């Protein structure tokens, strides 16, 4: 149903005579979402992995060994409040430097948009589906924890209170209680990232920035000595991850 609505939206946009939302020149152009990563403004690539060099809000030094996360349901809202939901997803893997650029092709009509958004993770409906590529990537969540898929796998090492290296696994999933045959879900922990207004004119790249440091602060100052591993069956930890994620992504620039 989402895909049918998206095609209808595109048809209406191209048929429109209004100059308010769409330009008269409607030649097909390509739109790309490009994801970059930083630690409080310092660029981070996989070349920076596996070295303890980052300091979180709680004062713990840490390294990054793996970082991959899922985005879905990329949505463009026109200035007249028409909504184009692409009903798609992309597994961004900074570890291997794959899928950092997500080309949407020519699906987005040129024009002015009041907001571009995406879902971090999957909403509950999408999370109940089966995705062969995510299965092959071992991105699944065990059935005893509700099944579906991770929203993020973020792993590394940190210096603990004894100044010894210890592992952390900062994994985001749908918050779950009562792991086992009949798990329950106290709160949804996927969230919508609103990037704000953009203009699509010719080939356009939306440069989206993830500040990795924000996962450990605002509003919850993360203490890796207390919350380091086995976070998936911890619904309170998942809710804190959800809360901290609200400030992680920003739209850096638009390139045309």
N, C-alpha and C positions, 0 to 999 in steps of 0.2 A: 504494500500500500504506500509506503514512503517513497519508493522508487517511482510509482505512477504519479504521485503528487509532484515529485521533483520534475518529471518530464513535462507535466502540465504547466508548472511554473515557468520553465524555460520557454515553452511555446508562447505563453502569454507575454513574456518579456519581449520576445522578438516581434510579436504582433503589435505591441504598444506603440502609440504615436507620441507618448508623453516624453518631454525632455527633462522632467524633474528627476526621474530615477535612472533612465538609460539614455545613452547617447544615440544620436541618429545613425552614426557609423557603427554598425553592429557586426563587423567582420570578426570571425572566430579568433580568439586569443587564448593563450595558455595561462593558467593560474597555478602557482606552486606554493606550498607551505614548506618553509625551510627552517629547521630547528637547530639552534645553537645552544651552548651550555656555558655557564660561568659560575664562579664562586664569588659572590658579592662583587661582581664586576670584572674579575680576572677570568679570561677565557679558559675553558676546560675541554680538552679533547682526550681521546684514548691514549695519546702519548703521555698524558699526565697520570695514568693509572698506575696502581701497584707501588706507589711511593707515599709514605705518610707525610703529608705536607699541608693538609687543610685543617683549620681550626673551627669548630662549631661554636654556637652561641654559649654553650655550657663550658667551653674552654678545653674540650677534648680534641686531641689531634687524631686525624684519621686519614685513611687512604680510600680510594675508590677502585674496586676490582671488577665490578660489573654494574651496568646501568642500562636497563631497557624498560620501556613502558609503552602502554597502548593508548591511542587516541581513537575516537570514533565519532560518528554522526556530525561531521563538519556541516555547519549551517551558515547560510548567508541570508540576512534579513534586509530587505530593501527599505528605502526611506518612506515607502508607502505601506510598510509592515507586511509585505508578501514574504513568505518564508520558503527558502530553498534548502531542504535537508537532503544531503547527498547519500545518507545511509551507508557510509563506508567506514573503513578502519585502517589503521596503520600501526605496525609494531616498530617503534623507533629503538634502535640498538646502538647506543654510543660505544659499547664495548667493541663491536666489530665495525663501527662506522657505517652501518647500513640503514637505509630508509630515513636518513636525516632530511632528505628532500622528498616531499610527497607531491607529485605532479597530478593535479586534478584535471588535466587536459583542457578541453574547451567547454566544460560544463557550465561555467559561470558567465552569464551575459555581461558585457561591459556596462558600467553604470556606477551609481553611488549606493553604498550600502551603509545602513545605520549601525550594523553590528555583524561581526563574524565570530562564531563560537565553535567549540568542539567539546566533546565529553571526554574527561579523563577516565580511562577504563571503558567498560561497557555499562549501559543501563541494564536493568534486570531482564528485560525482554531479550536483548541481544546476548546477554551473558548465558542465557539458557540454550543458545544454539550451538551447533557443532562446527568448528572451523579446522579444516585439515591442516592448514599451514601453521596455526597456533599449536595444534597437537604435536606436529613435527618439531616445533621449536621448544617443546616441553614447557609451555606456558600455562598448563592446566593447573587447576586447584583440586586437591583430592575430594572425592565425593563426601567423605566424612566432615569436610569443612564447607559443604554446600555445592561443590562442583563449580563449573564455569571456569573462568580464567583469571589470572593475575591482572591487576591494573599496572603494577610496577614490581620489578625485581632490582633492588639496589643493595649491593653487597660490598663489603670492604673490611678493613681492620682498623682498630683504634687502640690508643694507649690507655689501658685501664688505670684504676686508682693506685695500682702497684707499679705503674709505668711499664707494664708488660703488654705485648701485642695480644689482642683478642679479636675474635670475629664479630661482625654484626651483619644481620640480614634484615634490612629494612624493606619488607615486602608488603605491598598494598593489595588487599582483596576486598570483597564484600564482607562487612563486619558480621561475625557469626558467633552464636552461643550454642551450648550443648552439642559439641562435636560428636558425631556418631551417626546412627541410623536416621535420626530425626532432628537435624540441626535447625535452629531458629535464627532469625535475622533481626536484630534490635534496631538497626538504622541503616539506610542506604549510605554508601560511602563513595560511590562514583560522584563526580561533580562536573558542572559546566564551567568552562573557561571562556569568558567574554573578552574578546580582543579589542572591541570598539569599532569605530567607523573606518571604512576604507573606500577607495575608488578603484574600480577595475577598468583599466584603459590600456589596451594592448597587452602584451605579455607582462604578467605581474607576479612578483614574488613577495609573499608576506614573511618577513623574518621574525620568527618567534623565539624568544629567549627563555630558557629555564635557568633560574638561579638556584642551583643545587643546595646552597646553604640554607635556603628558606624552608627546606624540609625539616630542619632542626630547630626552627624558631617560629614565633608569631602565629598563633598565640601561645603555643606550648614550647617552652624551652626543653629540648630533648636531652635526657641524661642517658648516655649510652651505657653507663655502669648499671642502670636499672632496666633499660629497655634495649636489648641488643639482639637477641635471637628469640625464636618461638613467638613471634608477634602475630602470626596468622590466626591462631585460635584465641587471641586476646582481643576481644571486641573493643575494650576501652582503648587499647593502643591503636586499633584501626580507626576509631573515631578521631583520635588525636592526629593521626596521619592525614585523614580527610580534612580536618580543620587547618592544619599547617599547609596543606596543598593549595589553599585558596589564593595565596600570594606568590606562588612559585613561577607562574607563566606571565609574560608580558609580550606585547607586540613591540618589537624593537624599531622596525622601519618597514617601509613598503618600497620595493624597487621596481621600476618600470622601464 
